[in-house]
Amino acid sequence: MESYNDNFRDERLNREILYSLREEMILIEMRRKEYNQIWEKSIQSMKKYRDFIFIFIIIAILISAFVVFSPYNKPVPHRDSGIFLYIGSEILDGKVLYQQTWDNKQPLLYFLNAFGLWIGGGSAWGVWGLELALFIIALILMYCILRKSLPPFASFSVSIASFLTIFQIMSGNFSEEYAVFFQICILASVFLIYLPDKHRFSRSISACGIGLLTGLVFCLKQTYLDVAISVVLLIVFLGWLEKDKKLITHLLWIIFGFVLVNASFFLYFYFHGALNDYIGSAFLFNRYYSSQGLLEWIHSILEIFEFNTTYPLLFIMISLWLGSVFIILVKGWPVVKKFSQHRFVKWIALLIGALCLALFAFAEIRSKSSGIGLLQWSVLTFGFLFLTAAIVLFTNRSSKMIEQTCKNRTLRQKFSEMDWKYRNAAAFLFLGIIDLPIVIVTISLSGMNFNHYYISLFSPLFLFLSALVLFFDNFFKQNPQRLISTCVLIAIFLAGSFSPLLQIITRLQVVGTQDSRSETAAYLNSVTSPQDKILSWGWESGIYFLADRESPTRYSFQFPLYFDSPYKRDAIKTLLKDIETDPPLYIVDTVDPEMPFIEGKTNAECLEDNPLDGNKLHEILNYVCSNYEFVKSFESINIYRRVN
């Protein structure tokens, strides 16, 4: 009986234990489901806000990078920025650009500086903040363009890698840097509005926007039209591909937007009586920058390729362009050969060749300078190429000239199979292949190859990196392969971004210091009153801005007096008249080898070297030596005060 009771108790105890374990398991399972739900909700929440997280990181990186060349780290503006800041301040004071304050760049650059100074209450911080805001908008637009086809991390990586590569050659407040904003806006209008074509008037609105943005970027500098030209060719190509008769309407909208912006500037200068000054300074004067020989131009292009090999992602960009062009030439040669057999091609080639030679002859007859410049060489080269092609086609008897309709139909069908709107590298590659050679040519036009010229590589770099990532993303569609391709791309972007990120961290630890220019400006500010004029001889117009003093002449820096152009004599006469009519209280000789002045000579030596019966520049120097005496110097900067 006791044995039975013991067994019953054990069985009951076991049953209770089993019930208890079952309840524990149920509780554990319920908690597991709750944890899974919480985890899924957190993942969904992260997915919902991950775009904002990446955009926040982009903004944080941009702010950190821009602090490097902020007024805190660089209290003294570099040479070019000093010119732009001073002219911007003159515009705010009511001066008319080109007529009362002079430079040879397009007007929008100076109005942006004036707007930034207005925002900052006359401080360079306003210009710095304006450029930072424009870059933030540009990179967010780049991110949005890529998010239509790529996951967030890939979109973030391409945007930041493009910026960090170009950041290494940025100094702040350059026209090339402002142009980046307008060019990215053009690309955003194409990829976010024109190509999707979701609404009835999407393409017309986008085309008008492209025209307006093209006009604005043209008013920064005429050579920044590379992205616009590439986009127009893409629109023409799509019109042919889709047999869309609205193509002409879209092109007219682009022209309308471009003309509207430029007409606004022309009317502004016309009503201020400075239209001739605007045309002469911003257009005609700049033409003489391209007066270089063919060998100098080739040398300049070779320097560009050498420069690109020093940066990993720029080297990848050049490699992608060369590879793409090679593949196109190999695969497209049968089409080119077939097209060349069309009966009208030989006549078109002959006509273009003849027009090029006629244009070359006209330019040489009208030109007053000796030698052949870059533009003449280009026209002459194209003329001979087209004439040679025409001769070859006229003498070719091996095959009959046949119509191209069948081939065109096949070619259009092949291109139509490609997705030009979403998840395809075609549009990016199309634009990049056209854009890069145009940028290389425009960078090399002057033959000077300043570092800030290479900022123009920003847009083609973004296009080629985007095409590369999209190609990998489409080619490796399976998850394991996609993981491998993602790791490869991350490694590439890290290799290209590590150096500039390290540069940002290093340069953030360096606090900006004053130099001889700021010391000179502080001295002039202390010994003059606001109505007194000063004249800085050389490129350093930043001294005017730092000293808060005006120049007595529109030529606040004297480049036109030394640059060999038809405007040289008038510039010398104007400056001499200005300083005689309204003599500056102080003259600052920055001892610039490009613009030699007194350079520490005694008054007797200066008068002997610059007789009144010499040229007009000698007359200016004679006037200075007769009426000014040396006061003091700050390192290589000499200061002279008026005594008569």
VOSEKE-230013 format. One record per residue (C-alpha): chain; residue number from 0; x, y, z. Coordinates in steps of 0.5 Angstrom, whole numbers, plus 500, padded with zeros to 3 digits. Example, Ala and Ser with C-alpha at 12.3 -4.5 7.8 and 13.67 -1.06 7.14 Angstrom:
A, 0, 525, 491, 516
A, 1, 527, 498, 514
//
This chain:
A, 0, 500, 500, 500
A, 1, 506, 505, 502
A, 2, 509, 503, 495
A, 3, 503, 505, 492
A, 4, 502, 511, 495
A, 5, 510, 513, 494
A, 6, 509, 511, 486
A, 7, 502, 516, 486
A, 8, 506, 521, 489
A, 9, 512, 521, 485
A, 10, 507, 520, 479
A, 11, 503, 527, 481
A, 12, 510, 530, 482
A, 13, 512, 529, 475
A, 14, 506, 531, 472
A, 15, 506, 537, 476
A, 16, 514, 538, 474
A, 17, 511, 537, 467
A, 18, 506, 542, 467
A, 19, 511, 547, 470
A, 20, 516, 546, 464
A, 21, 510, 546, 459
A, 22, 508, 553, 462
A, 23, 515, 555, 462
A, 24, 516, 553, 455
A, 25, 510, 557, 453
A, 26, 512, 563, 457
A, 27, 519, 563, 453
A, 28, 516, 562, 446
A, 29, 511, 568, 448
A, 30, 517, 572, 450
A, 31, 521, 570, 444
A, 32, 515, 572, 439
A, 33, 515, 579, 443
A, 34, 523, 580, 442
A, 35, 522, 578, 435
A, 36, 517, 583, 434
A, 37, 520, 588, 437
A, 38, 527, 586, 433
A, 39, 523, 587, 427
A, 40, 520, 593, 429
A, 41, 526, 596, 430
A, 42, 529, 593, 424
A, 43, 523, 596, 420
A, 44, 524, 603, 424
A, 45, 531, 603, 422
A, 46, 530, 601, 414
A, 47, 525, 607, 415
A, 48, 530, 612, 417
A, 49, 536, 609, 414
A, 50, 536, 614, 409
A, 51, 536, 620, 414
A, 52, 541, 617, 418
A, 53, 546, 616, 411
A, 54, 544, 624, 409
A, 55, 546, 626, 416
A, 56, 552, 622, 416
A, 57, 553, 626, 409
A, 58, 552, 633, 412
A, 59, 557, 631, 418
A, 60, 562, 629, 413
A, 61, 561, 636, 409
A, 62, 561, 640, 415
A, 63, 568, 637, 418
A, 64, 571, 638, 411
A, 65, 569, 645, 410
A, 66, 571, 647, 417
A, 67, 578, 646, 414
A, 68, 578, 652, 409
A, 69, 573, 656, 414
A, 70, 575, 663, 416
A, 71, 577, 659, 423
A, 72, 582, 655, 420
A, 73, 584, 660, 414
A, 74, 583, 667, 417
A, 75, 587, 670, 411
A, 76, 583, 668, 404
A, 77, 587, 665, 398
A, 78, 589, 670, 392
A, 79, 583, 668, 388
A, 80, 578, 668, 394
A, 81, 581, 675, 396
A, 82, 579, 678, 389
A, 83, 572, 675, 389
A, 84, 571, 677, 396
A, 85, 573, 684, 395
A, 86, 569, 685, 388
A, 87, 563, 682, 392
A, 88, 564, 687, 398
A, 89, 564, 693, 392
A, 90, 558, 690, 389
A, 91, 554, 691, 396
A, 92, 557, 698, 396
A, 93, 553, 699, 390
A, 94, 559, 699, 385
A, 95, 557, 696, 378
A, 96, 561, 690, 376
A, 97, 566, 691, 370
A, 98, 565, 698, 370
A, 99, 567, 700, 377
A, 100, 570, 694, 379
A, 101, 574, 689, 375
A, 102, 575, 682, 374
A, 103, 575, 677, 367
A, 104, 570, 672, 370
A, 105, 563, 671, 369
A, 106, 558, 675, 373
A, 107, 555, 670, 378
A, 108, 561, 668, 381
A, 109, 561, 675, 384
A, 110, 554, 676, 386
A, 111, 554, 669, 390
A, 112, 560, 672, 394
A, 113, 556, 679, 395
A, 114, 550, 675, 397
A, 115, 554, 671, 402
A, 116, 557, 677, 405
A, 117, 550, 680, 405
A, 118, 548, 673, 409
A, 119, 554, 674, 414
A, 120, 554, 681, 415
A, 121, 560, 683, 411
A, 122, 564, 677, 414
A, 123, 567, 671, 410
A, 124, 563, 666, 414
A, 125, 557, 668, 410
A, 126, 560, 666, 403
A, 127, 563, 660, 407
A, 128, 556, 658, 409
A, 129, 553, 659, 402
A, 130, 558, 654, 399
A, 131, 557, 649, 404
A, 132, 549, 649, 404
A, 133, 550, 649, 396
A, 134, 554, 642, 397
A, 135, 550, 639, 402
A, 136, 544, 640, 397
A, 137, 548, 637, 391
A, 138, 550, 631, 395
A, 139, 543, 630, 398
A, 140, 541, 630, 390
A, 141, 547, 625, 388
A, 142, 544, 621, 394
A, 143, 537, 621, 391
A, 144, 539, 620, 384
A, 145, 542, 613, 386
A, 146, 537, 611, 391
A, 147, 532, 610, 385
A, 148, 537, 604, 383
A, 149, 541, 602, 389
A, 150, 541, 601, 396
A, 151, 542, 606, 401
A, 152, 550, 604, 403
A, 153, 552, 604, 396
A, 154, 548, 611, 394
A, 155, 552, 614, 400
A, 156, 559, 611, 398
A, 157, 559, 613, 391
A, 158, 556, 620, 393
A, 159, 562, 621, 399
A, 160, 567, 618, 395
A, 161, 566, 623, 389
A, 162, 566, 629, 394
A, 163, 572, 626, 398
A, 164, 576, 625, 392
A, 165, 575, 632, 389
A, 166, 575, 635, 396
A, 167, 583, 634, 396
A, 168, 584, 640, 391
A, 169, 579, 644, 394
A, 170, 580, 651, 397
A, 171, 574, 654, 398
A, 172, 570, 660, 394
A, 173, 572, 658, 387
A, 174, 568, 658, 381
A, 175, 569, 651, 380
A, 176, 566, 649, 386
A, 177, 560, 653, 385
A, 178, 559, 650, 378
A, 179, 559, 643, 382
A, 180, 552, 645, 385
A, 181, 549, 647, 378
A, 182, 551, 641, 374
A, 183, 549, 636, 380
A, 184, 542, 640, 379
A, 185, 542, 639, 372
A, 186, 543, 631, 373
A, 187, 538, 631, 378
A, 188, 533, 634, 373
A, 189, 535, 629, 368
A, 190, 535, 623, 373
A, 191, 529, 624, 377
A, 192, 524, 628, 373
A, 193, 526, 627, 365
A, 194, 528, 620, 365
A, 195, 522, 617, 369
A, 196, 517, 622, 365
A, 197, 511, 620, 370
A, 198, 507, 626, 368
A, 199, 504, 630, 362
A, 200, 509, 636, 363
A, 201, 515, 632, 366
A, 202, 520, 633, 361
A, 203, 518, 640, 359
A, 204, 519, 642, 366
A, 205, 525, 638, 366
A, 206, 528, 641, 360
A, 207, 526, 648, 362
A, 208, 530, 647, 369
A, 209, 536, 644, 365
A, 210, 536, 651, 361
A, 211, 536, 655, 367
A, 212, 541, 651, 370
A, 213, 545, 651, 364
A, 214, 545, 659, 363
A, 215, 547, 660, 371
A, 216, 553, 655, 370
A, 217, 555, 659, 364
A, 218, 554, 665, 368
A, 219, 560, 662, 372
A, 220, 564, 661, 367
A, 221, 563, 659, 359
A, 222, 567, 652, 360
A, 223, 563, 649, 365
A, 224, 558, 647, 360
A, 225, 560, 640, 359
A, 226, 554, 637, 363
A, 227, 549, 641, 359
A, 228, 552, 638, 353
A, 229, 552, 631, 355
A, 230, 545, 632, 357
A, 231, 543, 635, 351
A, 232, 546, 629, 347
A, 233, 542, 624, 351
A, 234, 536, 628, 350
A, 235, 537, 628, 343
A, 236, 539, 620, 343
A, 237, 533, 618, 347
A, 238, 528, 622, 342
A, 239, 531, 618, 336
A, 240, 530, 612, 340
A, 241, 523, 613, 342
A, 242, 521, 617, 336
A, 243, 519, 622, 340
A, 244, 517, 628, 336
A, 245, 517, 632, 342
A, 246, 524, 632, 342
A, 247, 524, 639, 338
A, 248, 520, 642, 344
A, 249, 524, 640, 349
A, 250, 530, 643, 346
A, 251, 527, 649, 345
A, 252, 525, 649, 352
A, 253, 532, 648, 354
A, 254, 534, 654, 349
A, 255, 529, 658, 352
A, 256, 531, 657, 360
A, 257, 539, 659, 357
A, 258, 537, 665, 354
A, 259, 532, 667, 359
A, 260, 538, 667, 365
A, 261, 543, 671, 360
A, 262, 538, 676, 358
A, 263, 537, 678, 365
A, 264, 545, 679, 366
A, 265, 545, 683, 359
A, 266, 539, 687, 361
A, 267, 542, 688, 368
A, 268, 549, 691, 365
A, 269, 545, 695, 359
A, 270, 541, 699, 364
A, 271, 547, 700, 369
A, 272, 551, 703, 362
A, 273, 556, 697, 363
A, 274, 554, 692, 357
A, 275, 560, 694, 353
A, 276, 565, 693, 359
A, 277, 561, 686, 361
A, 278, 562, 684, 354
A, 279, 569, 686, 353
A, 280, 571, 683, 360
A, 281, 567, 677, 361
A, 282, 568, 674, 354
A, 283, 573, 678, 349
A, 284, 578, 679, 354
A, 285, 578, 671, 356
A, 286, 579, 669, 348
A, 287, 586, 671, 349
A, 288, 587, 665, 354
A, 289, 586, 660, 349
A, 290, 592, 663, 344
A, 291, 597, 657, 346
A, 292, 600, 653, 341
A, 293, 598, 645, 339
A, 294, 604, 643, 343
A, 295, 603, 647, 349
A, 296, 596, 644, 349
A, 297, 598, 637, 348
A, 298, 603, 638, 354
A, 299, 597, 641, 358
A, 300, 593, 634, 357
A, 301, 598, 630, 358
A, 302, 599, 633, 365
A, 303, 592, 632, 366
A, 304, 592, 625, 365
A, 305, 599, 625, 370
A, 306, 595, 628, 375
A, 307, 589, 623, 375
A, 308, 594, 617, 376
A, 309, 595, 620, 383
A, 310, 588, 619, 386
A, 311, 585, 612, 386
A, 312, 578, 614, 384
A, 313, 580, 619, 378
A, 314, 585, 613, 375
A, 315, 579, 608, 375
A, 316, 575, 614, 372
A, 317, 580, 614, 366
A, 318, 581, 607, 366
A, 319, 573, 606, 365
A, 320, 573, 611, 360
A, 321, 578, 608, 356
A, 322, 575, 601, 356
A, 323, 568, 604, 355
A, 324, 571, 607, 348
A, 325, 575, 601, 346
A, 326, 569, 597, 347
A, 327, 564, 601, 343
A, 328, 569, 602, 337
A, 329, 570, 595, 337
A, 330, 563, 593, 337
A, 331, 560, 599, 333
A, 332, 565, 599, 328
A, 333, 561, 595, 323
A, 334, 555, 600, 324
A, 335, 560, 606, 323
A, 336, 562, 602, 316
A, 337, 555, 601, 314
A, 338, 553, 608, 316
A, 339, 560, 611, 312
A, 340, 557, 608, 306
A, 341, 551, 612, 306
A, 342, 551, 616, 299
A, 343, 550, 623, 303
A, 344, 556, 622, 308
A, 345, 561, 624, 303
A, 346, 558, 630, 301
A, 347, 557, 632, 309
A, 348, 564, 630, 310
A, 349, 566, 635, 305
A, 350, 562, 641, 307
A, 351, 564, 640, 314
A, 352, 571, 640, 312
A, 353, 570, 646, 307
A, 354, 567, 650, 313
A, 355, 572, 648, 318
A, 356, 578, 651, 313
A, 357, 574, 657, 311
A, 358, 573, 659, 319
A, 359, 580, 658, 320
A, 360, 582, 662, 314
A, 361, 577, 668, 317
A, 362, 580, 667, 324
A, 363, 587, 668, 321
A, 364, 585, 674, 317
A, 365, 581, 677, 323
A, 366, 587, 676, 328
A, 367, 592, 681, 330
A, 368, 596, 676, 334
A, 369, 602, 672, 331
A, 370, 602, 665, 331
A, 371, 596, 660, 331
A, 372, 592, 659, 337
A, 373, 589, 652, 340
A, 374, 582, 654, 337
A, 375, 585, 655, 330
A, 376, 589, 649, 331
A, 377, 583, 645, 333
A, 378, 579, 648, 327
A, 379, 584, 646, 322
A, 380, 585, 639, 325
A, 381, 578, 638, 324
A, 382, 578, 641, 317
A, 383, 583, 636, 315
A, 384, 580, 630, 318
A, 385, 573, 631, 315
A, 386, 576, 633, 308
A, 387, 581, 626, 308
A, 388, 575, 622, 310
A, 389, 571, 625, 304
A, 390, 576, 624, 299
A, 391, 577, 617, 302
A, 392, 569, 616, 301
A, 393, 569, 619, 294
A, 394, 575, 614, 292
A, 395, 572, 608, 295
A, 396, 569, 603, 289
A, 397, 569, 597, 293
A, 398, 562, 597, 295
A, 399, 556, 600, 293
A, 400, 553, 606, 297
A, 401, 546, 603, 300
A, 402, 541, 606, 304
A, 403, 542, 605, 312
A, 404, 534, 604, 314
A, 405, 535, 597, 316
A, 406, 541, 598, 320
A, 407, 538, 604, 323
A, 408, 532, 600, 325
A, 409, 536, 594, 328
A, 410, 540, 599, 332
A, 411, 534, 603, 335
A, 412, 531, 596, 337
A, 413, 538, 594, 340
A, 414, 538, 600, 344
A, 415, 531, 600, 346
A, 416, 532, 594, 350
A, 417, 536, 597, 355
A, 418, 533, 600, 361
A, 419, 535, 608, 360
A, 420, 531, 610, 367
A, 421, 532, 605, 372
A, 422, 537, 600, 375
A, 423, 542, 601, 369
A, 424, 548, 604, 368
A, 425, 547, 606, 361
A, 426, 545, 613, 362
A, 427, 550, 614, 367
A, 428, 556, 611, 362
A, 429, 553, 615, 356
A, 430, 553, 622, 360
A, 431, 560, 620, 363
A, 432, 563, 618, 356
A, 433, 561, 625, 353
A, 434, 563, 629, 359
A, 435, 570, 627, 361
A, 436, 573, 629, 354
A, 437, 570, 635, 354
A, 438, 572, 637, 361
A, 439, 579, 635, 359
A, 440, 579, 640, 354
A, 441, 576, 645, 358
A, 442, 581, 644, 363
A, 443, 587, 645, 358
A, 444, 585, 651, 354
A, 445, 589, 656, 358
A, 446, 595, 651, 359
A, 447, 596, 653, 366
A, 448, 593, 647, 370
A, 449, 592, 650, 376
A, 450, 590, 645, 381
A, 451, 583, 648, 382
A, 452, 581, 647, 375
A, 453, 581, 639, 376
A, 454, 575, 640, 381
A, 455, 571, 640, 374
A, 456, 572, 633, 374
A, 457, 567, 632, 380
A, 458, 561, 630, 375
A, 459, 564, 625, 370
A, 460, 567, 622, 377
A, 461, 560, 621, 380
A, 462, 558, 619, 373
A, 463, 563, 613, 372
A, 464, 563, 611, 379
A, 465, 555, 610, 379
A, 466, 556, 607, 372
A, 467, 561, 602, 376
A, 468, 556, 600, 382
A, 469, 550, 599, 378
A, 470, 554, 595, 373
A, 471, 556, 590, 379
A, 472, 549, 591, 382
A, 473, 546, 588, 376
A, 474, 551, 583, 374
A, 475, 551, 580, 380
A, 476, 544, 579, 382
A, 477, 545, 572, 386
A, 478, 546, 574, 394
A, 479, 553, 571, 395
A, 480, 555, 574, 389
A, 481, 552, 581, 390
A, 482, 556, 580, 397
A, 483, 562, 579, 394
A, 484, 561, 585, 389
A, 485, 559, 589, 395
A, 486, 566, 588, 399
A, 487, 570, 589, 393
A, 488, 566, 596, 392
A, 489, 567, 598, 399
A, 490, 575, 596, 398
A, 491, 575, 601, 392
A, 492, 572, 606, 396
A, 493, 575, 606, 402
A, 494, 582, 606, 398
A, 495, 580, 612, 395
A, 496, 577, 615, 401
A, 497, 582, 614, 406
A, 498, 587, 619, 404
A, 499, 582, 625, 404
A, 500, 579, 623, 411
A, 501, 586, 623, 414
A, 502, 587, 629, 411
A, 503, 581, 632, 414
A, 504, 582, 630, 421
A, 505, 590, 632, 420
A, 506, 588, 639, 418
A, 507, 582, 640, 423
A, 508, 588, 640, 428
A, 509, 591, 646, 425
A, 510, 589, 653, 427
A, 511, 589, 658, 422
A, 512, 594, 664, 423
A, 513, 595, 671, 421
A, 514, 601, 672, 415
A, 515, 604, 678, 412
A, 516, 597, 680, 408
A, 517, 593, 680, 414
A, 518, 598, 684, 418
A, 519, 599, 689, 412
A, 520, 591, 690, 412
A, 521, 591, 691, 420
A, 522, 596, 696, 419
A, 523, 593, 700, 413
A, 524, 586, 700, 417
A, 525, 590, 703, 423
A, 526, 593, 709, 419
A, 527, 587, 710, 415
A, 528, 580, 712, 415
A, 529, 574, 709, 412
A, 530, 574, 714, 406
A, 531, 581, 713, 404
A, 532, 583, 709, 398
A, 533, 589, 704, 398
A, 534, 592, 701, 392
A, 535, 595, 694, 392
A, 536, 600, 692, 387
A, 537, 599, 685, 385
A, 538, 594, 679, 386
A, 539, 593, 680, 393
A, 540, 586, 684, 393
A, 541, 584, 680, 399
A, 542, 588, 686, 403
A, 543, 582, 691, 401
A, 544, 577, 686, 404
A, 545, 581, 685, 410
A, 546, 583, 692, 411
A, 547, 576, 694, 409
A, 548, 578, 700, 404
A, 549, 577, 701, 397
A, 550, 581, 702, 391
A, 551, 581, 708, 387
A, 552, 581, 704, 380
A, 553, 577, 699, 377
A, 554, 583, 695, 376
A, 555, 584, 693, 384
A, 556, 589, 688, 381
A, 557, 593, 690, 375
A, 558, 593, 683, 371
A, 559, 590, 687, 365
A, 560, 596, 692, 365
A, 561, 601, 686, 364
A, 562, 597, 681, 360
A, 563, 598, 681, 352
A, 564, 592, 683, 349
A, 565, 588, 689, 345
A, 566, 586, 691, 352
A, 567, 593, 693, 355
A, 568, 594, 700, 353
A, 569, 587, 702, 355
A, 570, 588, 699, 362
A, 571, 594, 702, 363
A, 572, 591, 709, 361
A, 573, 585, 708, 365
A, 574, 589, 706, 372
A, 575, 594, 712, 371
A, 576, 588, 717, 370
A, 577, 585, 714, 376
A, 578, 590, 714, 381
A, 579, 592, 722, 378
A, 580, 585, 724, 379
A, 581, 584, 720, 386
A, 582, 591, 718, 389
A, 583, 591, 713, 394
A, 584, 594, 715, 401
A, 585, 598, 708, 401
A, 586, 600, 703, 396
A, 587, 602, 696, 397
A, 588, 607, 693, 393
A, 589, 606, 685, 394
A, 590, 613, 684, 390
A, 591, 609, 679, 385
A, 592, 614, 677, 380
A, 593, 608, 677, 375
A, 594, 607, 684, 376
A, 595, 613, 687, 377
A, 596, 613, 694, 381
A, 597, 618, 698, 385
A, 598, 621, 692, 389
A, 599, 625, 696, 394
A, 600, 628, 700, 389
A, 601, 630, 707, 392
A, 602, 626, 713, 389
A, 603, 632, 715, 385
A, 604, 633, 708, 382
A, 605, 626, 708, 380
A, 606, 626, 714, 377
A, 607, 632, 713, 373
A, 608, 629, 706, 371
A, 609, 622, 709, 369
A, 610, 623, 715, 365
A, 611, 617, 719, 363
A, 612, 618, 719, 356
A, 613, 618, 711, 356
A, 614, 611, 707, 355
A, 615, 605, 708, 359
A, 616, 607, 703, 365
A, 617, 613, 707, 366
A, 618, 609, 713, 367
A, 619, 605, 710, 372
A, 620, 611, 708, 376
A, 621, 614, 715, 375
A, 622, 608, 718, 378
A, 623, 609, 713, 384
A, 624, 616, 714, 385
A, 625, 615, 722, 385
A, 626, 609, 722, 390
A, 627, 610, 716, 395
A, 628, 616, 714, 400
A, 629, 617, 708, 403
A, 630, 614, 707, 410
A, 631, 615, 700, 412
A, 632, 615, 692, 410
A, 633, 612, 686, 412
A, 634, 616, 680, 410
A, 635, 616, 681, 402
A, 636, 610, 686, 402
A, 637, 613, 694, 402
A, 638, 608, 699, 404
A, 639, 609, 707, 401
A, 640, 605, 713, 403
A, 641, 603, 719, 399
A, 642, 608, 725, 401
A, 643, 605, 730, 395
//
